[in-house]
Amino acid sequence: MLTHITVRANNNIFIRTPAGIDYGHPAFLNADGTSRIYSIWDQTIPIENMKSGRIPDGFLFGAEYLRSNINEALMSDNPKNIVPSVDTNGHGTFLAGVACGNKIDERNFSGVAPLADICVVKCREAKDGLKRYFRIGGDKVVYGEQDIMLGIKYLWQTAVKAEKPLIICFGIGTNIGGHERGGCLGEYLESRGNYSGVCAVAACGNEANAGHHYRSGLLRSGQDVEVELRTGSDDGFTIELWGDAPNLYAIGIISPSGEYSGKTTAKLGEQHRIRFVLEKTVVDIDYLITAYESGDECVRLRFSSVEPGLWKIRVFNDNRGDGFFDMWLPIKNFITDETYFLESDPDVTICNPANNIAILSNAYYNSYTTSAVADSSRGYTRSGYIKPDICSPGIDIFGPMASVITDRTQKGDVSLARYGYMSGSSAATAITAGAAALLMEWGIIRKNDITMDTVSVKKYLIRGTINTGVEVPNRICGYGGIDLYGVFQTMRGRI
């Protein structure tokens, strides 16, 4: 045993974004009842309702609550009159607890990094205009990329001011984008994660078995192919087609009744609206010939008032060269299970921003059976970069639940009040983020590697991964399962 390696992420700031947190949960309280939360920036609270909060320096909206405000609220008979920020869906509370919640002996629970400070940004939801453009239903929880980036900026500034290492746990994702560099958000996370003392960890997603990705075979110049799409009772959704430059692809739509729209024109900035006689569905086609992120072509198909049935998307290769293309539906939180590609491909299903090469991208497996999980998103990126980096346990993870959802699945045990189980990519990512916090303490705080950043944390964890005998890297688990003790084992001298 390496008994001198005792790390609990003391003097680290652990970051959770973009969901809120149940700040009164015992998992985030010190023994004396005070809060372990360093600060909260709740973007959803307007000026007239911010109570003890204030707009954070350098920003124009939302309410910031410092530890002193939270402690005052905890001592109050009505905490919400002082700090009105709440976690409305439990996602943020659970992930923060798994990553860095207190050791609670009565519940046989401990977060991975139980001494880390916690800083939280609760992002405001995306504006209705953005939801309408991407055909996302009004009841779906969607965050705007610009608000998430502002949240990351706030978290980074907070860590710099506190002079503490920073771990960003990013537990959400999107299928919008070319699945190559992580989009604007991926590049922004990369820019922050390249600083010493910062590590950005992102969830790969739960998309491998959803039928939301189509990969073409080699399409010769002048040829076309029909992509079959089964639709359910969705109000609307968006499909993106991405093809490598300099190839150009044009689109035609065949409705379930057999009506054909005709071939549309692939031109820079070209937009087409297609209506059908027998179906109420409207399809808007936007051609982005040189899309941001890679300069490749993106064709965006926005379906409204979707008629259930079998749709066919005819794709034409209008270039002089041969090529491939990929298509993605939205992530499964945004569409029904009845909407999918009939000839789907489970590979290249990692959600953005986790496709960015410099981010620590995390898949998940079943630790009870030591087996792969069909839903865990698979690599590689569209351009062939190795993703995911590693994987961690993601089935039936035990952790704290927000007070607003105490009736959530408790495995039938009433003694588990305010604790419960969650499965999936984000829960697994919280485990890896906690491990990154422990590594940051060893490297930055204890000065064993004062240049440690996202890439070096990733390399340390890759060196320590569990050897299961499976060839690595691979599309399912990257370089293997996380093993923090194995990281230190690899640094020992060997005879």
C-alpha positions as CSV (number, residue, x, y, z in Angstrom):
1,M,0.0,0.0,0.0
2,L,1.1,3.6,-0.7
3,T,0.0,4.8,2.7
4,H,1.5,8.3,2.2
5,I,-0.7,8.9,-0.8
6,T,-3.7,10.3,1.1
7,V,-5.6,12.8,-1.1
8,R,-9.1,14.2,-0.5
9,A,-8.9,17.3,-2.7
10,N,-8.3,19.7,0.1
11,N,-7.7,23.3,-1.2
12,N,-9.3,22.4,-4.6
13,I,-12.3,24.1,-6.1
14,F,-14.6,21.7,-7.7
15,I,-17.0,23.2,-10.3
16,R,-20.4,22.0,-11.3
17,T,-22.2,23.5,-14.3
18,P,-24.8,24.3,-15.5
19,A,-27.4,22.9,-13.0
20,G,-28.1,24.2,-9.6
21,I,-27.6,22.5,-6.2
22,D,-29.5,21.8,-3.0
23,Y,-27.2,23.8,-0.7
24,G,-28.9,22.5,2.4
25,H,-28.1,18.9,1.8
26,P,-25.9,17.2,4.5
27,A,-23.5,16.1,1.7
28,F,-22.4,19.7,1.4
29,L,-22.2,20.8,5.0
30,N,-19.3,20.8,7.4
31,A,-19.5,19.2,10.8
32,D,-20.5,22.5,12.4
33,G,-23.3,23.0,10.0
34,T,-21.6,25.6,7.8
35,S,-21.5,25.2,4.0
36,R,-18.7,23.7,1.9
37,I,-20.0,25.7,-1.1
38,Y,-17.6,28.5,-2.0
39,S,-20.2,30.4,-4.1
40,I,-23.3,30.0,-6.3
41,W,-24.0,32.1,-9.4
42,D,-27.7,31.6,-10.2
43,Q,-28.3,33.1,-13.6
44,T,-32.1,32.5,-13.3
45,I,-32.7,35.0,-10.5
46,P,-33.8,38.5,-11.5
47,I,-32.6,41.6,-9.6
48,E,-35.8,42.1,-7.7
49,N,-35.7,38.5,-6.3
50,M,-32.0,38.1,-5.5
51,K,-32.4,38.7,-1.7
52,S,-28.9,38.7,-0.2
53,G,-27.2,38.1,-3.5
54,R,-25.6,40.5,-5.9
55,I,-24.7,40.6,-9.6
56,P,-21.1,39.1,-9.8
57,D,-18.3,41.4,-10.9
58,G,-17.9,41.6,-14.7
59,F,-21.4,40.3,-15.5
60,L,-24.8,41.9,-16.1
61,F,-27.4,39.5,-14.7
62,G,-28.1,36.7,-12.2
63,A,-27.3,36.6,-8.5
64,E,-24.1,35.5,-6.8
65,Y,-24.2,34.1,-3.3
66,L,-21.0,33.7,-1.3
67,R,-20.4,31.2,1.5
68,S,-21.3,33.9,4.1
69,N,-24.7,34.3,2.5
70,I,-25.3,30.5,2.3
71,N,-24.2,30.1,6.0
72,E,-26.7,32.9,7.0
73,A,-29.4,31.1,5.0
74,L,-28.6,27.8,6.7
75,M,-29.1,29.3,10.2
76,S,-32.4,30.9,9.1
77,D,-35.8,29.5,9.7
78,N,-36.6,30.3,6.0
79,P,-33.3,29.8,4.0
80,K,-35.0,30.7,0.7
81,N,-35.7,34.2,1.9
82,I,-31.9,34.7,2.0
83,V,-30.6,32.4,-0.8
84,P,-33.5,31.5,-3.1
85,S,-31.4,29.4,-5.5
86,V,-32.8,25.8,-5.8
87,D,-32.0,22.7,-7.8
88,T,-35.2,22.0,-9.7
89,N,-34.3,18.6,-11.2
90,G,-31.7,17.1,-8.9
91,H,-29.1,16.7,-11.6
92,G,-26.6,19.2,-10.1
93,T,-27.0,18.0,-6.5
94,F,-26.4,14.4,-7.5
95,L,-23.3,15.0,-9.6
96,A,-21.7,17.4,-7.1
97,G,-22.4,14.9,-4.3
98,V,-20.9,12.0,-6.2
99,A,-17.8,14.0,-7.1
100,C,-17.2,15.7,-3.8
101,G,-19.9,15.1,-1.2
102,N,-19.2,14.5,2.5
103,K,-18.4,11.1,3.9
104,I,-21.7,10.1,5.6
105,D,-21.2,7.0,7.6
106,E,-24.9,6.5,8.3
107,R,-25.6,6.3,4.6
108,N,-22.4,4.4,3.8
109,F,-21.6,7.2,1.3
110,S,-18.7,9.4,0.4
111,G,-18.0,11.6,-2.6
112,V,-14.7,10.9,-4.4
113,A,-13.1,14.2,-3.2
114,P,-14.9,15.0,0.1
115,L,-12.8,18.0,1.1
116,A,-13.1,20.0,-2.1
117,D,-14.7,23.4,-2.2
118,I,-17.7,23.6,-4.4
119,C,-18.6,26.4,-6.8
120,V,-21.8,26.2,-8.8
121,V,-23.4,28.0,-11.7
122,K,-27.0,27.5,-12.4
123,C,-27.6,28.5,-16.0
124,R,-30.7,30.2,-17.2
125,E,-32.7,28.2,-19.9
126,A,-32.3,29.1,-23.5
127,K,-34.5,31.7,-25.0
128,D,-37.7,30.7,-26.8
129,G,-36.4,31.9,-30.1
130,L,-33.5,29.5,-30.0
131,K,-35.8,26.6,-29.0
132,R,-38.1,27.4,-31.9
133,Y,-35.2,27.6,-34.4
134,F,-34.0,24.1,-33.4
135,R,-37.6,22.8,-33.1
136,I,-37.2,21.9,-29.4
137,G,-40.4,21.6,-27.4
138,G,-41.2,24.3,-24.8
139,D,-41.1,21.8,-21.9
140,K,-37.6,20.6,-22.6
141,V,-34.7,21.9,-20.5
142,V,-32.2,23.6,-22.8
143,Y,-29.3,25.8,-22.0
144,G,-27.8,28.4,-24.4
145,E,-24.2,28.0,-25.3
146,Q,-23.4,31.6,-24.6
147,D,-24.8,31.4,-21.0
148,I,-22.8,28.2,-20.4
149,M,-19.6,29.9,-21.6
150,L,-20.3,32.9,-19.3
151,G,-20.7,30.4,-16.5
152,I,-17.3,28.8,-17.2
153,K,-15.8,32.3,-17.3
154,Y,-17.3,33.0,-13.9
155,L,-15.9,29.8,-12.5
156,W,-12.5,30.3,-13.9
157,Q,-12.3,33.9,-12.5
158,T,-13.5,32.6,-9.1
159,A,-10.7,30.0,-9.0
160,V,-8.1,32.5,-10.0
161,K,-9.2,34.9,-7.3
162,A,-9.1,32.1,-4.7
163,E,-5.8,30.8,-6.0
164,K,-7.0,27.3,-6.1
165,P,-7.0,24.5,-8.7
166,L,-10.2,24.2,-10.7
167,I,-12.0,21.1,-11.9
168,I,-15.0,21.6,-14.3
169,C,-17.5,18.8,-14.4
170,F,-19.6,19.1,-17.5
171,G,-22.4,16.6,-17.4
172,I,-24.5,17.6,-20.4
173,G,-24.0,17.5,-24.1
174,T,-25.5,18.0,-27.6
175,N,-25.6,16.4,-31.0
176,I,-25.5,19.8,-32.7
177,G,-22.1,20.3,-34.4
178,G,-19.6,18.3,-36.5
179,H,-18.5,15.9,-33.7
180,E,-14.9,16.9,-34.3
181,R,-13.7,19.8,-32.1
182,G,-16.6,20.1,-29.7
183,G,-18.0,23.3,-31.2
184,C,-17.6,26.7,-29.7
185,L,-18.1,25.4,-26.3
186,G,-15.5,22.6,-26.7
187,E,-12.9,25.1,-27.9
188,Y,-13.7,27.5,-25.0
189,L,-13.3,24.6,-22.5
190,E,-10.1,23.7,-24.2
191,S,-8.8,27.3,-23.8
192,R,-9.5,27.2,-20.1
193,G,-8.4,23.7,-19.6
194,N,-4.9,24.4,-21.0
195,Y,-4.1,26.6,-18.0
196,S,-2.0,24.9,-15.3
197,G,-4.3,24.0,-12.4
198,V,-7.4,23.6,-14.5
199,C,-9.0,20.3,-15.7
200,A,-12.2,20.1,-17.8
201,V,-14.1,16.8,-17.7
202,A,-17.0,16.2,-20.1
203,A,-19.6,13.4,-20.4
204,C,-19.6,11.5,-23.6
205,G,-23.4,10.9,-23.6
206,N,-25.9,8.1,-23.8
207,E,-26.4,7.9,-27.5
208,A,-24.8,4.7,-28.8
209,N,-28.0,2.7,-28.8
210,A,-30.4,5.5,-29.6
211,G,-30.3,5.2,-33.4
212,H,-29.5,8.9,-33.8
213,H,-26.4,8.6,-36.0
214,Y,-26.2,7.6,-39.7
215,R,-22.9,7.1,-41.5
216,S,-22.9,6.8,-45.2
217,G,-20.8,4.4,-47.3
218,L,-18.6,5.8,-50.0
219,L,-20.7,8.0,-52.2
220,R,-19.3,8.5,-55.7
221,S,-19.5,11.8,-57.5
222,G,-22.9,12.2,-59.1
223,Q,-24.5,9.4,-57.0
224,D,-27.3,9.7,-54.4
225,V,-28.4,7.6,-51.5
226,E,-31.7,7.4,-49.5
227,V,-31.5,7.6,-45.7
228,E,-34.5,6.1,-44.1
229,L,-35.9,7.9,-41.0
230,R,-38.6,6.5,-38.8
231,T,-40.5,9.2,-36.9
232,G,-42.8,9.1,-33.9
233,S,-45.1,11.7,-32.5
234,D,-42.6,14.6,-32.2
235,D,-43.6,18.2,-32.5
236,G,-40.3,18.9,-34.3
237,F,-36.6,18.2,-34.4
238,T,-33.4,19.1,-36.2
239,I,-31.1,16.9,-38.2
240,E,-27.6,17.9,-39.2
241,L,-25.7,16.5,-42.1
242,W,-21.9,17.0,-42.1
243,G,-19.6,16.2,-45.0
244,D,-15.9,16.7,-45.4
245,A,-14.8,19.7,-47.5
246,P,-14.6,20.2,-50.4
247,N,-17.5,17.8,-51.0
248,L,-21.0,19.3,-51.4
249,Y,-24.2,17.4,-50.7
250,A,-27.7,18.4,-51.7
251,I,-31.0,17.2,-50.2
252,G,-34.4,16.0,-51.3
253,I,-37.2,14.8,-49.0
254,I,-39.7,11.9,-49.6
255,S,-42.7,12.0,-47.3
256,P,-44.4,8.8,-45.8
257,S,-47.1,9.2,-48.5
258,G,-44.5,9.1,-51.2
259,E,-44.5,12.8,-52.2
260,Y,-41.1,14.0,-53.3
261,S,-39.9,17.5,-52.8
262,G,-37.4,17.5,-55.6
263,K,-33.7,18.1,-55.2
264,T,-32.8,21.4,-53.5
265,T,-29.8,23.5,-54.4
266,A,-26.6,23.4,-52.3
267,K,-25.4,27.0,-52.3
268,L,-23.8,29.2,-49.7
269,G,-26.6,30.5,-47.4
270,E,-29.3,28.8,-49.4
271,Q,-32.6,28.2,-47.5
272,H,-35.5,26.1,-48.6
273,R,-39.0,25.6,-47.0
274,I,-40.7,22.4,-48.1
275,R,-44.4,21.7,-47.6
276,F,-46.4,18.6,-48.5
277,V,-49.9,18.1,-49.8
278,L,-50.9,15.1,-47.7
279,E,-48.7,15.7,-44.6
280,K,-48.8,18.7,-42.4
281,T,-45.1,18.5,-41.8
282,V,-42.9,21.5,-42.9
283,V,-39.1,21.0,-43.5
284,D,-36.7,23.9,-43.5
285,I,-33.3,23.2,-45.1
286,D,-30.4,25.5,-44.4
287,Y,-27.1,25.1,-46.3
288,L,-24.0,26.1,-44.3
289,I,-21.3,25.5,-46.9
290,T,-18.4,26.4,-44.6
291,A,-19.6,25.9,-41.1
292,Y,-17.7,27.2,-38.1
293,E,-15.7,24.5,-36.3
294,S,-14.1,22.8,-39.3
295,G,-15.0,24.6,-42.5
296,D,-16.9,21.5,-43.7
297,E,-20.4,21.6,-45.1
298,C,-23.3,21.4,-42.7
299,V,-26.9,20.9,-44.0
300,R,-29.5,21.6,-41.3
301,L,-33.0,20.0,-41.7
302,R,-35.6,21.4,-39.3
303,F,-38.8,19.4,-39.1
304,S,-42.0,20.9,-37.8
305,S,-45.4,19.2,-37.0
306,V,-43.9,15.9,-37.8
307,E,-46.1,13.3,-39.3
308,P,-45.3,9.8,-37.9
309,G,-44.1,7.3,-40.5
310,L,-41.2,6.5,-42.7
311,W,-39.4,9.5,-44.2
312,K,-36.6,9.3,-46.8
313,I,-33.9,11.8,-47.1
314,R,-32.2,11.7,-50.5
315,V,-28.6,12.9,-50.4
316,F,-26.8,13.8,-53.6
317,N,-23.0,14.1,-54.0
318,D,-22.7,17.2,-56.1
319,N,-18.9,17.4,-56.0
320,R,-16.4,16.0,-58.5
321,G,-14.9,13.8,-55.8
322,D,-16.0,10.8,-53.8
323,G,-16.8,11.1,-50.1
324,F,-18.7,10.2,-46.9
325,F,-21.2,12.1,-44.8
326,D,-22.7,11.7,-41.3
327,M,-26.1,12.7,-40.0
328,W,-27.2,13.2,-36.4
329,L,-30.6,13.5,-34.8
330,P,-31.0,15.4,-31.4
331,I,-30.1,13.6,-28.2
332,K,-32.8,11.4,-26.8
333,N,-33.9,13.9,-24.1
334,F,-35.3,16.0,-27.0
335,I,-37.1,13.4,-29.2
336,T,-39.2,10.3,-28.6
337,D,-37.8,6.8,-28.8
338,E,-39.9,6.2,-31.9
339,T,-37.7,8.6,-34.0
340,Y,-34.5,7.0,-35.3
341,F,-32.5,6.1,-38.4
342,L,-33.3,2.6,-39.7
343,E,-29.7,2.0,-40.6
344,S,-28.1,3.7,-37.7
345,D,-24.4,3.5,-36.6
346,P,-23.6,3.3,-32.9
347,D,-20.1,4.8,-33.5
348,V,-19.2,8.5,-33.6
349,T,-22.0,9.2,-31.1
350,I,-20.1,11.2,-28.5
351,C,-21.9,14.4,-27.7
352,N,-20.3,17.8,-27.9
353,P,-18.3,19.3,-26.2
354,A,-16.6,15.9,-25.3
355,N,-15.3,15.5,-28.9
356,N,-12.7,18.2,-28.3
357,I,-9.3,16.5,-28.3
358,A,-8.0,18.5,-25.3
359,I,-10.9,17.8,-23.0
360,L,-11.0,14.7,-20.7
361,S,-13.9,12.8,-22.3
362,N,-15.5,10.1,-20.1
363,A,-17.6,7.1,-21.2
364,Y,-19.1,4.6,-18.7
365,Y,-19.4,0.9,-18.0
366,N,-21.3,-1.4,-15.7
367,S,-19.0,-1.9,-12.7
368,Y,-21.2,-4.7,-11.2
369,T,-20.7,-6.9,-14.2
370,T,-17.5,-5.4,-15.6
371,S,-19.1,-5.1,-19.0
372,A,-19.8,-2.4,-21.6
373,V,-23.1,-0.5,-21.6
374,A,-25.0,-0.4,-24.8
375,D,-26.2,3.2,-24.3
376,S,-22.7,4.7,-23.6
377,S,-21.7,6.9,-26.5
378,R,-18.9,5.6,-28.7
379,G,-16.0,7.2,-30.5
380,Y,-14.1,8.1,-32.4
381,T,-14.6,11.7,-33.5
382,R,-15.8,12.3,-37.1
383,S,-12.2,12.9,-38.2
384,G,-10.9,9.8,-36.3
385,Y,-9.3,11.3,-33.2
386,I,-9.4,8.8,-30.2
387,K,-12.4,9.5,-28.0
388,P,-13.5,8.6,-25.3
389,D,-10.3,8.9,-23.3
390,I,-11.4,6.7,-20.4
391,C,-14.5,5.2,-18.8
392,S,-15.8,5.0,-15.3
393,P,-18.7,3.2,-13.5
394,G,-22.1,4.6,-14.5
395,I,-24.8,2.1,-13.5
396,D,-26.7,2.5,-10.2
397,I,-24.4,5.1,-8.8
398,F,-25.4,6.1,-5.2
399,G,-25.5,9.7,-4.3
400,P,-27.5,12.6,-2.8
401,M,-30.8,13.7,-4.1
402,A,-32.3,17.2,-4.1
403,S,-35.0,17.8,-1.5
404,V,-37.5,18.5,-4.4
405,I,-37.2,14.9,-5.7
406,T,-37.0,12.8,-2.6
407,D,-39.6,10.5,-4.0
408,R,-37.3,9.5,-6.8
409,T,-36.2,5.8,-7.1
410,Q,-34.9,4.7,-3.7
411,K,-34.6,1.0,-4.4
412,G,-37.5,0.5,-2.0
413,D,-35.6,1.5,1.2
414,V,-37.2,4.5,3.0
415,S,-34.0,4.9,5.1
416,L,-32.3,6.3,2.0
417,A,-34.2,9.6,2.2
418,R,-32.4,12.3,0.3
419,Y,-30.2,9.7,-1.3
420,G,-30.8,7.5,-4.3
421,Y,-29.4,6.0,-7.5
422,M,-28.7,7.3,-10.9
423,S,-27.2,5.8,-14.0
424,G,-25.7,7.3,-17.1
425,S,-22.9,9.3,-18.6
426,S,-23.2,12.3,-16.3
427,A,-23.0,10.2,-13.1
428,A,-19.9,8.5,-14.4
429,T,-18.3,11.8,-15.3
430,A,-18.8,13.0,-11.7
431,I,-16.7,10.1,-10.5
432,T,-13.9,11.0,-13.0
433,A,-14.1,14.7,-12.1
434,G,-13.7,13.8,-8.4
435,A,-10.6,11.7,-9.3
436,A,-9.2,14.6,-11.2
437,A,-9.6,16.8,-8.1
438,L,-7.6,14.3,-6.1
439,L,-4.9,14.3,-8.8
440,M,-4.9,18.1,-8.7
441,E,-4.2,18.1,-5.0
442,W,-1.3,15.7,-5.4
443,G,0.1,17.6,-8.4
444,I,-0.6,21.3,-7.7
445,I,-1.2,21.7,-4.0
446,R,1.6,19.2,-3.0
447,K,3.8,20.5,-5.8
448,N,4.5,17.1,-7.4
449,D,3.5,18.5,-10.8
450,I,2.8,22.2,-10.7
451,T,2.2,22.4,-14.5
452,M,-0.7,19.9,-14.3
453,D,-3.6,20.8,-16.7
454,T,-6.4,18.9,-18.4
455,V,-4.1,17.1,-20.9
456,S,-1.6,16.0,-18.2
457,V,-4.5,14.8,-15.9
458,K,-5.8,12.8,-18.9
459,K,-2.4,11.2,-19.5
460,Y,-2.0,10.3,-15.8
461,L,-5.4,8.6,-15.7
462,I,-4.7,6.8,-19.0
463,R,-1.5,5.4,-17.6
464,G,-3.3,4.0,-14.6
465,T,-6.3,2.5,-16.4
466,I,-7.5,-1.1,-15.6
467,N,-6.0,-3.8,-17.8
468,T,-8.9,-6.0,-18.8
469,G,-7.2,-7.7,-21.7
470,V,-9.2,-5.9,-24.3
471,E,-7.2,-4.1,-27.0
472,V,-7.0,-0.3,-26.3
473,P,-7.7,2.3,-27.3
474,N,-11.1,1.4,-28.7
475,R,-14.3,3.2,-29.5
476,I,-16.2,2.0,-26.4
477,C,-14.0,2.7,-23.4
478,G,-11.0,4.6,-24.9
479,Y,-7.9,3.6,-23.0
480,G,-9.8,1.6,-20.3
481,G,-11.5,1.9,-16.9
482,I,-10.4,4.5,-14.4
483,D,-8.1,3.4,-11.6
484,L,-6.7,6.2,-9.5
485,Y,-4.5,3.9,-7.4
486,G,-3.1,2.5,-10.6
487,V,-1.9,6.0,-11.5
488,F,0.4,6.0,-8.5
489,Q,1.4,2.4,-9.1
490,T,2.7,3.3,-12.6
491,M,4.9,5.9,-11.1
492,R,6.7,3.5,-8.8
493,G,10.1,2.2,-9.8
494,R,10.1,-1.4,-11.1
495,I,12.9,-4.0,-11.1
